[in-house]
Structure formats: structure tokens, C-alpha cells
Amino acid sequence: MEKSIQDLAAQVRDQFESRTRDNGDVFWCRKTEYRDQDWIMNLVHKAHNDMLPDDHKYEFVIDALDLIQELSDPDEPEIEPDIYNHDLIKWLGSHLSRIGYCDQYMEDYGADTHAGIVRLLQGGQQSEKMEVYNIVLQALRDRLEELEDEEGEDNEVV
């Protein structure tokens, strides 16, 4: 049976759950009883891009999986940054590497003095979200290809 990328995204998404810390912060993590699938952990590690486990990266992975399930064409996502200043500042302050996303955004699209710092933060965050989305999408495509190869081997007559 051929699996779609949306089906696989749903299957992977089901491996995660949200939890709440004592301070009230909500975060995403793998389910305690998850099926041990190394490729999913590799996907999460690759999405972190040499960063230690990070709540924002996990959230972006979940967002990507949810979006892929919804889209008929996953190659054309509409990735939106946060709109609230508090959320953008919290994102930026959570890891020093996020300054690089903002710097890269400014380099790629120029400094718009009319838009200001908020637009720069949104552009940087949108760039990181898009990077994670593309990593997740490619990992799902690679996994589908592996599954098809395995299915093909099972159907070969010896």
C-alpha cells in the first residue's frame, strides 16, 4: 500500500505530545511510549542544526508536520512568523544563533528602515521556520522512498 507524504506526516506527528512545565510553559516532546524509530530522531536532530534541544525548534517541527498534512502541494507552504512582539523577542532571546537568521534576512532582503526591528525579527523567524519545514519535508520524502524500496524488495520473486 502506497503511503502519501501527508499520511507519513500524520504518523510522525502522532509521535509527539505537548506537556506543561511547572512555570506554565507549554512545550513539545516525543511521547514516552513512542515507537522507537531512529529516522524520526534523526529528523529532529537535523532540524535542530547543531543546537541543543530547543522548544522553538520542536514547535517548528510540529508546525511543519501539521502544515504538510494540510497542503495538497507541500512544495508551496505559507510560513508565517509570530505577530506578537513578546513572542518574537522570546524567540530571539532563546538562543544566540537566532541573531544569525535576522542578519541573513537583512542581508538577503535589505534593511527596510520603515519596517523596523519587528519586521527584522519576523523575517529572521520566518527564515528559521522555513529551514525547519524544508528539513522535515525532505526527511519525509527520504523516508517514503525507503519505504517504497523496502516494499519493492518484498514483492520481488526469488
C-alpha positions as CSV (number, residue, x, y, z in Angstrom):
1,M,0.0,0.0,0.0
2,E,1.4,3.4,-1.0
3,K,1.6,6.0,1.7
4,S,1.3,9.7,0.9
5,I,3.6,12.3,2.4
6,Q,0.5,13.6,4.3
7,D,-0.1,10.2,5.8
8,L,3.5,9.9,6.9
9,A,3.5,13.4,8.4
10,A,0.4,12.4,10.4
11,Q,2.1,9.3,11.6
12,V,5.2,11.2,12.7
13,R,3.1,14.0,14.3
14,D,1.4,11.3,16.4
15,Q,4.8,10.6,18.0
16,F,4.8,13.9,19.8
17,E,2.8,15.4,22.6
18,S,2.6,18.7,24.4
19,R,3.5,19.0,28.1
20,T,3.4,21.8,30.6
21,R,6.3,22.8,32.9
22,D,5.8,23.8,36.5
23,N,6.0,27.5,35.4
24,G,3.2,27.1,33.0
25,D,5.2,27.0,29.8
26,V,3.9,24.5,27.2
27,F,6.5,22.6,25.1
28,W,6.6,19.7,22.7
29,C,8.4,16.4,23.1
30,R,8.4,12.8,21.9
31,K,5.8,10.7,23.6
32,T,7.1,8.5,26.4
33,E,5.7,5.4,24.7
34,Y,6.8,6.4,21.2
35,R,7.7,3.7,18.7
36,D,11.4,3.6,18.5
37,Q,12.1,4.9,15.1
38,D,15.6,6.3,14.6
39,W,14.8,8.2,11.5
40,I,12.3,10.4,13.4
41,M,15.0,11.3,16.0
42,N,17.4,12.0,13.1
43,L,14.8,14.3,11.6
44,V,14.5,16.2,14.9
45,H,18.3,16.4,15.4
46,K,18.8,17.6,11.8
47,A,16.1,20.3,12.4
48,H,18.0,21.5,15.4
49,N,21.0,22.2,13.2
50,D,23.7,21.6,15.9
51,M,21.6,23.3,18.6
52,L,20.8,21.6,21.8
53,P,17.2,20.6,22.3
54,D,15.1,23.7,21.9
55,D,11.4,24.4,22.5
56,H,11.1,26.6,19.4
57,K,12.7,24.0,17.1
58,Y,10.4,21.3,18.4
59,E,7.4,23.7,17.9
60,F,8.6,24.4,14.3
61,V,8.9,20.7,13.6
62,I,5.3,20.2,14.8
63,D,4.1,23.2,12.8
64,A,5.8,21.7,9.7
65,L,4.2,18.3,10.2
66,D,0.8,19.9,10.7
67,L,1.2,22.1,7.6
68,I,2.4,19.2,5.4
69,Q,-0.7,17.3,6.4
70,E,-3.0,20.1,5.3
71,L,-1.3,21.0,2.0
72,S,-2.1,19.4,-1.3
73,D,1.2,20.7,-2.6
74,P,3.8,20.7,0.2
75,D,6.3,22.5,-2.0
76,E,4.3,25.7,-1.7
77,P,3.9,26.4,2.1
78,E,2.8,29.7,3.5
79,I,5.0,30.0,6.6
80,E,4.1,32.8,8.9
81,P,6.1,34.3,11.7
82,D,4.7,35.2,15.1
83,I,2.9,38.5,15.2
84,Y,3.3,39.4,18.8
85,N,6.4,41.3,19.8
86,H,6.7,39.4,23.1
87,D,6.8,36.1,21.2
88,L,9.4,37.4,18.7
89,I,11.6,38.7,21.5
90,K,11.3,35.4,23.4
91,W,12.3,33.5,20.3
92,L,15.3,35.8,19.6
93,G,16.5,35.6,23.2
94,S,16.2,31.9,23.5
95,H,19.4,31.2,21.6
96,L,22.3,33.3,20.2
97,S,22.2,31.6,16.8
98,R,18.9,33.2,16.1
99,I,20.6,36.6,15.6
100,G,22.1,34.9,12.5
101,Y,18.7,34.3,11.0
102,C,17.9,38.0,11.4
103,D,21.3,39.1,10.0
104,Q,20.8,36.7,7.0
105,Y,17.3,38.1,6.4
106,M,18.6,41.6,6.4
107,E,21.4,40.7,4.0
108,D,19.1,38.9,1.7
109,Y,16.3,41.4,1.6
110,G,18.0,44.7,2.7
111,A,17.4,46.8,5.8
112,D,13.9,48.3,5.5
113,T,14.1,51.3,7.8
114,H,10.4,51.8,7.6
115,A,9.6,48.3,8.8
116,G,11.9,48.4,11.8
117,I,13.1,45.8,14.3
118,V,9.8,43.9,14.4
119,R,9.9,43.1,10.7
120,L,13.5,42.1,11.0
121,L,12.6,39.7,13.8
122,Q,9.7,38.3,11.8
123,G,11.9,37.8,8.8
124,G,14.5,36.0,10.8
125,Q,12.0,33.8,12.5
126,Q,10.2,33.1,9.2
127,S,13.6,32.0,7.7
128,E,14.2,29.6,10.6
129,K,10.7,28.2,10.3
130,M,11.2,27.7,6.5
131,E,14.5,26.0,7.1
132,V,12.9,23.5,9.6
133,Y,10.0,23.0,7.2
134,N,12.3,22.1,4.4
135,I,14.3,19.7,6.6
136,V,11.1,18.0,7.7
137,L,9.7,17.7,4.2
138,Q,13.0,16.3,2.9
139,A,13.1,13.7,5.7
140,L,9.6,12.6,5.0
141,R,10.4,12.3,1.3
142,D,13.5,10.3,2.0
143,R,11.5,8.0,4.3
144,L,8.8,7.5,1.7
145,E,11.5,6.5,-0.7
146,E,13.0,4.0,1.8
147,L,9.5,2.5,2.4
148,E,8.9,2.2,-1.3
149,D,12.3,0.5,-1.8
150,E,11.5,-1.9,1.1
151,E,8.1,-2.7,-0.4
152,G,9.7,-3.3,-3.8
153,E,12.2,-5.7,-2.3
154,D,9.4,-7.6,-0.5
155,N,7.5,-8.0,-3.8
156,E,10.5,-9.4,-5.7
157,V,10.2,-13.0,-6.8
158,V,13.2,-15.0,-5.9
